[in-house]
Amino acid sequence: MRAVVQRVTRGAVVTGGEVVGSIGAGLVVLLGVTHGDTEDDGDRLAHRLHRLRVLDGDLSLADGVGAVLVVSQFTLYADTRKGRRPSWSAAAPAEVAEPLYEAFCASLRRRGVPVETGRFGAAMSVEIVGDGPVTLLLDT
């Protein structure tokens, strides 16, 4: 799994003219799933994210501050080394990726983190109002 994590003052996802997920201060996580990823990978990634001290005042989600907006992002596994058109072959197919995406969100919720989501597989407009800016790349 691969996650691009941004600290935000707010974030939202709109699809079909409807706001399907929004948060105030916290983290927006763009999450990509590749072949061979497991629920254990998602749980470890959620654990790392939960304890990461990147929120205001050197705090983490484990300190009970902030929320998370998780957005599925298969394009994080794009291969752009050849030609002008990216290859998506490293991204797991939707039938594999969606349950792992859901398991990652559930793992954060079990830790007491308020989690909002986009809509898996939908065309989405993602609003990210960066804070810092703080942007991190996490890989399993």
C-alpha positions in Angstrom: 0.0 0.0 0.0 1.0 3.5 -0.6 -0.4 6.6 1.1 0.2 10.3 0.3 -0.7 12.0 3.6 -1.3 15.8 3.8 -2.0 17.7 7.0 -5.0 20.0 6.3 -7.1 22.7 7.9 -10.0 21.1 6.0 -10.7 18.5 3.2 -13.7 17.4 1.3 -14.8 15.0 -1.4 -17.6 15.8 -3.8 -19.1 13.3 -6.3 -22.1 13.9 -8.4 -22.6 17.3 -6.8 -22.8 15.7 -3.4 -20.3 16.1 -0.5 -19.7 12.5 0.4 -16.9 13.1 3.0 -15.5 16.1 4.8 -13.2 17.0 7.7 -11.8 20.0 9.5 -8.3 19.9 10.8 -6.5 16.6 10.4 -5.1 14.5 7.6 -6.2 13.7 4.0 -4.9 10.3 2.9 -4.7 9.3 -0.7 -4.5 5.5 -0.6 -3.3 3.2 -3.3 -3.4 -0.6 -3.2 -1.1 -2.8 -5.2 -0.9 -6.6 -6.0 0.1 -8.6 -2.9 -1.2 -6.1 -0.4 -3.1 -7.7 2.6 -5.3 -6.5 5.5 -2.2 -6.8 7.7 -0.4 -4.2 5.5 -3.4 -1.9 5.9 -3.4 -2.4 9.6 0.3 -1.7 9.9 -0.1 1.4 7.8 -3.1 2.6 9.9 -1.0 2.0 13.1 1.9 4.1 11.7 -0.5 6.9 10.6 -2.2 6.8 14.0 1.0 7.4 15.9 2.7 9.8 13.4 3.4 13.1 15.1 2.6 15.6 12.3 -0.4 17.4 13.7 -0.3 20.9 15.1 1.8 21.0 18.3 3.7 17.8 17.5 0.6 15.8 18.2 -0.7 12.6 16.5 -4.1 11.1 15.9 -3.4 8.9 18.9 -3.6 12.0 21.1 -7.2 12.3 20.2 -6.9 15.3 17.8 -7.8 15.5 14.2 -9.8 13.5 11.7 -8.9 11.6 8.6 -10.4 11.8 5.1 -9.3 8.7 3.1 -9.6 8.8 -0.7 -8.9 5.8 -2.9 -6.2 6.6 -5.4 -5.1 3.9 -7.8 -3.0 6.4 -9.8 -0.4 6.3 -7.0 0.9 3.1 -8.7 1.2 4.7 -12.2 4.2 3.7 -14.2 5.4 6.6 -16.3 8.8 5.3 -17.4 7.8 4.6 -21.0 5.8 6.7 -23.4 3.4 9.4 -22.7 0.5 7.3 -21.3 0.8 5.9 -17.8 0.4 2.2 -17.1 -1.9 1.2 -14.3 -0.8 -2.4 -14.2 0.8 -2.1 -10.7 -2.5 -1.0 -9.1 -4.6 -3.8 -7.7 -8.0 -4.3 -9.5 -11.0 -2.8 -7.8 -12.3 -6.2 -6.6 -9.1 -6.6 -4.6 -8.4 -3.0 -3.7 -11.8 -2.0 -2.4 -12.0 -4.5 0.5 -8.4 -3.5 1.5 -9.3 0.2 1.4 -12.3 -0.5 3.6 -10.2 -2.6 6.0 -7.7 0.3 6.3 -10.5 2.7 7.2 -11.9 0.2 9.7 -8.5 -0.2 11.3 -8.3 3.6 11.9 -11.8 3.6 13.3 -11.0 0.8 15.7 -8.3 3.1 17.0 -10.9 5.8 17.7 -10.0 8.0 14.8 -12.9 9.9 13.1 -12.8 8.7 9.5 -14.5 10.1 6.4 -14.2 8.7 3.0 -14.6 9.4 -0.7 -16.6 7.0 -2.8 -14.5 4.1 -4.1 -14.2 4.0 -7.9 -16.2 7.2 -8.4 -15.1 10.3 -10.2 -14.4 12.7 -7.3 -13.5 16.3 -6.8 -11.1 16.4 -3.8 -10.6 19.6 -1.9 -7.4 19.7 0.1 -6.5 22.9 2.1 -3.0 22.2 3.1 -1.5 23.1 6.5 2.2 23.7 6.8 2.5 22.4 4.1 3.1 18.9 5.4 3.0 16.1 2.9 4.4 12.6 3.5 4.7 9.4 1.5 4.1 6.2 3.4 4.7 2.7 1.9 4.3 -0.7 3.3 
